[in-house]
Amino acid sequence: MIEVRNISKQFKVHQALHDVSFTVKQGSVTGLIGPNGSGKTTLIRIMNGVLGASGGQVTINGLDAACEAEKVLAMCGTLTEQSGLYENMSGRDNLTFFADVFGLKHAKKRIDELVNLFELQDYQHRKVGTYSTGMKKRLGLARVLLHRPSILFLDEPTNGLDPDGIQMVLRIIRQLNKEEKMTILVSSHVLSQLSAVCDHYIFMEKGRIVEEGTEQEIVSRYLSTPKLEVEADMPEGWHTATDFTPEIISAHQAVFQLTSREDIPLLLRQLTQHGQVYQARITGSDLESIYFAIREAHHHE
Ligand SMILES: Nc1ncnc2c1ncn2[C@@H]1O[C@H](COP(=O)(O)OP(=O)(O)OP(=O)(O)O)[C@@H](O)[C@H]1O
């Protein structure tokens, strides 16, 4: 479990974090979302004990991240934009080197496991300098997993990856969480990817937390006036079928601007009484739309 209490961070004249508090539950996958410069990386660096805060406290599984940095680092794996890999060594030699640094027992077996997991078998003996961005990212992830951390911090883990690479990283995040019960905090700008792996979200803006919760909690907070896109066969026409005014797109497609979530079941009942409904989709309820709603709501703070 990660507990962040009233963390602030001042870089000379610039205050990067203001009174940030939240809890990440054991075994959860939490998405850290925010625009460039909102403080995500600074927060991750403070949480894993590599950067001191100006005020407040972080505890990782009950240990103070600032006072017991070494023990905290041993429990955590952190993937940042800078992979920390040696370019003129092979991928495998990098893993062997870091396994030595961690004093890892049975290093060969663990390295083989990770090389297989990240499908690096064919490249493991090539110099990292010749790797593509995706291969470096996979090797970087393998490196931070060497010591089997129980908490994983991933800063933009899919940046620069092609669709196959993105799918692989997302699959591995899910796998580590499910099979190894790893607690994972992942920052990303690509919200659709986060929604495929996260069960909880923290939205940051200018060094502050502006929203937090599960996707459903956040969506219900911001989606007060949903829009329903319906594909249906309405033999007597759209206008007479319901008490709501549709914006008709085509004979089989219409959009209803509703005034509350409670209108949704009512509208669907009326539609199904008058015709065949093939598809109904609430628009604007995806994470991407909610992100902009949150940013708009906190724009002037
Ligand atoms: N070492 C530093 N010295 C001075 N200012 C810093 C330092 N590190 C970060 N900052 C500033 O703190 C603020 C937050 O930066 P941070 O990198 O944490 O944001 P971020 O949300 O991770 O951004 P991005 O999405 O671009 O990675 C920015 O204004 C940045 O310029």
The ligand as an SDF file (V2000), in Angstrom:
LIG
                    3D

 31 33  0  0  0  0  0  0  0  0999 V2000
   14.8350   19.0270  -11.1300 N   0  0  0  0  0  0  0  0  0  0  0  0
   13.9800   20.0320  -11.3740 C   0  0  0  0  0  0  0  0  0  0  0  0
   14.3320   21.3130  -11.2090 N   0  0  0  0  0  0  0  0  0  0  0  0
   13.4630   22.3130  -11.4370 C   0  0  0  0  0  0  0  0  0  0  0  0
   12.1820   22.1390  -11.8440 N   0  0  0  0  0  0  0  0  0  0  0  0
   11.7620   20.8770  -12.0290 C   0  0  0  0  0  0  0  0  0  0  0  0
   12.6350   19.7420  -11.8050 C   0  0  0  0  0  0  0  0  0  0  0  0
   11.9370   18.6210  -12.0660 N   0  0  0  0  0  0  0  0  0  0  0  0
   10.6870   19.0210  -12.4510 C   0  0  0  0  0  0  0  0  0  0  0  0
   10.5920   20.3630  -12.4250 N   0  0  0  0  0  0  0  0  0  0  0  0
    9.4070   21.1700  -12.7390 C   0  0  0  0  0  0  0  0  0  0  0  0
    8.3190   20.6670  -11.9740 O   0  0  0  0  0  0  0  0  0  0  0  0
    7.1150   20.6540  -12.7420 C   0  0  0  0  0  0  0  0  0  0  0  0
    6.5420   19.2410  -12.7860 C   0  0  0  0  0  0  0  0  0  0  0  0
    7.3840   18.4480  -13.6060 O   0  0  0  0  0  0  0  0  0  0  0  0
    7.1630   16.8830  -13.8170 P   0  0  0  0  0  0  0  0  0  0  0  0
    8.2650   16.3790  -14.6820 O   0  0  0  0  0  0  0  0  0  0  0  0
    6.9530   16.2400  -12.5100 O   0  0  0  0  0  0  0  0  0  0  0  0
    5.7870   16.8930  -14.6160 O   0  0  0  0  0  0  0  0  0  0  0  0
    5.0750   15.7180  -15.4270 P   0  0  0  0  0  0  0  0  0  0  0  0
    3.6300   15.7970  -15.0810 O   0  0  0  0  0  0  0  0  0  0  0  0
    5.7790   14.4380  -15.1910 O   0  0  0  0  0  0  0  0  0  0  0  0
    5.2800   16.1890  -16.9220 O   0  0  0  0  0  0  0  0  0  0  0  0
    5.4450   15.3090  -18.2730 P   0  0  0  0  0  0  0  0  0  0  0  0
    4.1000   14.7690  -18.5860 O   0  0  0  0  0  0  0  0  0  0  0  0
    5.8860   16.3170  -19.2550 O   0  0  0  0  0  0  0  0  0  0  0  0
    6.4670   14.2560  -18.0170 O   0  0  0  0  0  0  0  0  0  0  0  0
    7.4660   21.2040  -14.1230 C   0  0  0  0  0  0  0  0  0  0  0  0
    7.1610   22.5700  -14.1500 O   0  0  0  0  0  0  0  0  0  0  0  0
    8.9700   20.9980  -14.2000 C   0  0  0  0  0  0  0  0  0  0  0  0
    9.5790   21.9770  -14.9990 O   0  0  0  0  0  0  0  0  0  0  0  0
  1  2  1  0
  2  3  1  0
  2  7  2  0
  3  4  2  0
  4  5  1  0
  5  6  2  0
  6  7  1  0
  6 10  1  0
  7  8  1  0
  8  9  2  0
  9 10  1  0
 10 11  1  0
 11 12  1  0
 11 30  1  0
 12 13  1  0
 13 14  1  0
 13 28  1  0
 14 15  1  0
 15 16  1  0
 16 17  2  0
 16 18  1  0
 16 19  1  0
 19 20  1  0
 20 21  2  0
 20 22  1  0
 20 23  1  0
 23 24  1  0
 24 25  2  0
 24 26  1  0
 24 27  1  0
 28 29  1  0
 28 30  1  0
 30 31  1  0
M  END
$$$$
